[in-house]
Amino acid sequence: MDFVVTTKDATIGDNRRAVIVQVVGEVDVYTAPRLKDKLLQVERDGVHHIVVDLTEVGFIDSVGLGVLIGALRRARAGGGTLVLCGPNPRIRRILDITGLSSAFTVSQDTDEGLKVLEREVPSDAGAVGQGGRQ
């Protein structure tokens, strides 16, 4: 399976901008830099409310986990947060074993992930205009 990372703009709460980052394939030492680049681009665009869709990810290694941890820290520093959604049982187990399940909020799907962002982020944090990106 090829590795693909795409983004989709979303709106939460009182017109705050969020981004869904959809990941397809395995996140490992070879592909994690591409995920990191995409997450950094989202942050450079001023978005700190991020849902990472892992429903199509079969495996993630320590390098991939490090990328997600870094993105979570940067999102929080910018007044937002990062939610993981749809991890398979194998990835959930990795999160549990590493203790990262307590660091990340995990949701079942992107709709639930956006609702989590609305609840976890203060309504005045990071309010910016909307823009399109694919």
Backbone hydrogen bonds in HBPLUS format (Angstrom, degrees):
<---DONOR---> <-ACCEPTOR-->    atom                        ^
c    i                          cat <-CA-CA->   ^        H-A-AA   ^      H-
h    n   atom  resd res      DA  || num        DHA   H-A  angle D-A-AA Bond
n    s   type  num  typ     dist DA aas  dist angle  dist       angle   num
A0004-VAL N   A0024-VAL O   2.95 MM  20  5.09 155.8  2.01 141.1 147.7     1
A0024-VAL N   A0004-VAL O   2.85 MM  20  5.09 154.1  1.91 157.9 161.0     2
A0006-THR N   A0022-GLN O   2.98 MM  16  5.28 158.6  2.03 147.9 154.5     3
A0022-GLN N   A0006-THR O   2.82 MM  16  5.28 148.8  1.92 147.4 156.1     4
A0008-LYS N   A0020-ILE O   2.88 MM  12  5.12 139.9  2.04 142.5 153.9     5
A0020-ILE N   A0008-LYS O   2.83 MM  12  5.12 170.2  1.84 153.8 156.8     6
A0010-ALA N   A0018-ALA O   2.86 MM   8  4.97 149.9  1.95 145.9 139.5     7
A0018-ALA N   A0010-ALA O   2.88 MM   8  4.97 160.5  1.92 142.1 138.1     8
A0012-ILE N   A0016-ARG O   2.80 MM   4  5.20 161.4  1.83 149.0 155.5     9
A0016-ARG N   A0012-ILE O   2.89 MM   4  5.20 155.4  1.95 171.0 163.5    10
A0019-VAL N   A0049-HIS O   3.00 MM  30  6.52 151.1  2.08 158.0 167.2    11
A0051-VAL N   A0019-VAL O   2.92 MM  32  6.31 162.7  1.95 158.0 161.7    12
A0021-VAL N   A0051-VAL O   2.72 MM  30  6.09 166.0  1.74 166.1 171.2    13
A0053-ASP N   A0021-VAL O   2.77 MM  32  5.94 155.3  1.83 144.2 152.9    14
A0023-VAL N   A0053-ASP O   3.13 MM  30  6.07 168.3  2.15 160.5 160.2    15
A0025-GLY N   A0056-GLU O   3.06 MM  31  6.29 173.0  2.06 141.5 139.4    16
A0027-VAL N   A0059-PHE O   2.88 MM  32  6.14 170.0  1.90 155.4 153.9    17
A0061-ASP N   A0027-VAL O   2.92 MM  34  6.45 147.7  2.03 159.2 169.4    18
A0031-THR N   A0028-ASP O   3.08 MM   3  5.32 121.8  2.43 103.5 118.0    19
A0032-ALA N   A0028-ASP O   2.74 MM   4  5.40 160.8  1.77 166.1 165.0    20
A0034-ARG N   A0031-THR O   2.99 MM   3  5.56 133.7  2.21 115.4 126.9    21
A0035-LEU N   A0031-THR O   3.38 MM   4  6.83 151.8  2.47 147.3 155.2    22
A0035-LEU N   A0032-ALA O   3.07 MM   3  5.07 116.2  2.50  97.7 113.2    23
A0036-LYS N   A0032-ALA O   2.86 MM   4  6.14 163.1  1.89 159.4 164.5    24
A0037-ASP N   A0033-PRO O   2.92 MM   4  6.10 159.0  1.97 143.7 149.0    25
A0038-LYS N   A0034-ARG O   3.11 MM   4  6.32 157.1  2.16 143.0 148.4    26
A0039-LEU N   A0035-LEU O   2.96 MM   4  6.23 163.0  1.99 155.3 159.8    27
A0040-LEU N   A0036-LYS O   2.84 MM   4  6.05 158.1  1.89 154.4 160.8    28
A0041-GLN N   A0037-ASP O   2.96 MM   4  6.16 149.5  2.05 143.2 151.5    29
A0042-VAL N   A0038-LYS O   3.03 MM   4  6.34 155.3  2.10 147.8 153.9    30
A0043-GLU N   A0039-LEU O   3.05 MM   4  6.32 158.8  2.09 146.6 152.0    31
A0044-ARG N   A0040-LEU O   2.80 MM   4  6.07 153.4  1.87 147.6 155.5    32
A0045-ASP N   A0041-GLN O   2.97 MM   4  6.19 138.0  2.15 141.8 152.8    33
A0045-ASP N   A0042-VAL O   3.16 MM   3  5.12 127.6  2.45  92.7 106.5    34
A0047-VAL N   A0042-VAL O   3.25 MM   5  5.78 163.5  2.28 148.9 146.5    35
A0046-GLY N   A0043-GLU O   2.87 MM   3  5.10 155.7  1.92 109.9 114.9    36
A0081-THR N   A0048-HIS O   2.97 MM  33  6.26 121.3  2.32 144.2 158.7    37
A0050-ILE N   A0081-THR O   3.02 MM  31  6.38 171.3  2.03 160.2 162.8    38
A0083-VAL N   A0050-ILE O   2.84 MM  33  6.34 154.0  1.91 152.8 161.0    39
A0052-VAL N   A0083-VAL O   2.78 MM  31  6.15 164.7  1.80 164.8 170.2    40
A0085-CYS N   A0052-VAL O   2.90 MM  33  6.13 154.9  1.96 160.3 155.5    41
A0054-LEU N   A0085-CYS O   2.76 MM  31  5.80 166.9  1.78 165.2 168.8    42
A0057-VAL N   A0054-LEU O   3.03 MM   3  5.11 164.1  2.05 117.5 116.9    43
A0065-LEU N   A0061-ASP O   2.96 MM   4  6.31 156.7  2.01 152.7 160.1    44
A0066-GLY N   A0062-SER O   2.93 MM   4  6.08 151.7  2.02 140.0 147.6    45
A0067-VAL N   A0063-VAL O   3.05 MM   4  6.40 147.0  2.16 144.5 152.9    46
A0068-LEU N   A0064-GLY O   3.11 MM   4  6.46 158.2  2.16 149.1 154.1    47
A0069-ILE N   A0065-LEU O   2.89 MM   4  6.16 157.1  1.94 152.6 159.3    48
A0070-GLY N   A0066-GLY O   2.97 MM   4  6.12 163.7  1.99 148.2 152.4    49
A0071-ALA N   A0067-VAL O   3.01 MM   4  6.23 156.4  2.07 146.4 153.0    50
A0072-LEU N   A0068-LEU O   2.90 MM   4  6.10 152.6  1.98 146.4 153.9    51
A0073-ARG N   A0069-ILE O   2.98 MM   4  6.26 163.0  2.01 153.5 157.3    52
A0074-ARG N   A0070-GLY O   3.00 MM   4  6.24 161.3  2.04 148.8 153.9    53
A0075-ALA N   A0071-ALA O   2.87 MM   4  6.01 157.2  1.92 146.9 153.6    54
A0076-ARG N   A0072-LEU O   2.98 MM   4  6.19 165.0  2.00 152.9 156.5    55
A0077-ALA N   A0073-ARG O   2.92 MM   4  6.12 153.9  1.99 145.4 153.3    56
A0078-GLY N   A0074-ARG O   3.03 MM   4  6.23 134.6  2.24 139.2 150.5    57
A0078-GLY N   A0075-ALA O   3.10 MM   3  5.11 130.3  2.36  94.8 108.3    58
A0080-GLY N   A0075-ALA O   2.80 MM   5  5.03 155.5  1.86 151.1 144.0    59
A0079-GLY N   A0076-ARG O   3.02 MM   3  5.07 162.8  2.05 108.7 111.5    60
A0084-LEU N   A0105-THR O   3.00 MM  21  6.32 159.5  2.04 167.2 167.7    61
A0107-SER N   A0084-LEU O   2.80 MM  23  6.27 156.5  1.85 154.1 162.2    62
A0086-GLY N   A0107-SER O   2.91 MM  21  6.36 153.3  1.98 146.5 151.6    63
A0092-ARG N   A0088-ASN O   2.93 MM   4  6.20 163.1  1.96 160.6 166.4    64
A0093-ARG N   A0089-PRO O   2.92 MM   4  6.06 152.6  2.00 142.4 149.5    65
A0094-ILE N   A0090-ARG O   3.05 MM   4  6.38 153.1  2.13 143.0 150.1    66
A0095-LEU N   A0091-ILE O   2.92 MM   4  6.23 159.1  1.97 152.2 157.5    67
A0096-ASP N   A0092-ARG O   2.87 MM   4  6.17 151.2  1.96 146.3 154.7    68
A0097-ILE N   A0093-ARG O   2.80 MM   4  6.02 169.9  1.81 159.8 161.6    69
A0098-THR N   A0094-ILE O   3.00 MM   4  6.06 160.6  2.04 149.2 154.1    70
A0100-LEU N   A0095-LEU O   2.84 MM   5  4.83 115.7  2.26 147.8 156.0    71
A0101-SER N   A0095-LEU O   3.03 MM   6  4.89 138.1  2.21 122.3 114.9    72
A0099-GLY N   A0096-ASP O   3.12 MM   3  5.09 147.4  2.23  98.9 108.8    73
A0103-ALA N   A0100-LEU O   2.97 MM   3  4.93 135.8  2.17  96.7 109.7    74
A0104-PHE N   A0100-LEU O   3.03 MM   4  6.25 161.1  2.07 162.6 164.6    75
A0113-GLY N   A0109-ASP O   2.90 MM   4  6.14 151.9  1.98 145.9 155.2    76
A0114-LEU N   A0110-THR O   2.89 MM   4  6.13 152.3  1.97 150.6 155.5    77
A0115-LYS N   A0111-ASP O   3.14 MM   4  6.45 152.9  2.21 143.6 151.1    78
A0116-VAL N   A0112-GLU O   2.88 MM   4  6.19 149.7  1.97 149.3 158.1    79
A0117-LEU N   A0113-GLY O   3.02 MM   4  6.34 153.8  2.09 144.3 150.9    80
A0118-GLU N   A0114-LEU O   3.07 MM   4  6.39 155.5  2.13 145.6 151.5    81
A0119-ARG N   A0115-LYS O   3.11 MM   4  6.43 149.8  2.20 144.5 152.0    82
A0120-GLU N   A0116-VAL O   2.86 MM   4  6.04 157.3  1.91 157.2 163.9    83
A0121-VAL N   A0117-LEU O   3.04 MM   4  5.83 145.3  2.17 151.9 155.8    84
A0125-ALA N   A0122-PRO O   3.09 MM   3  5.47 167.3  2.11 118.2 122.0    85
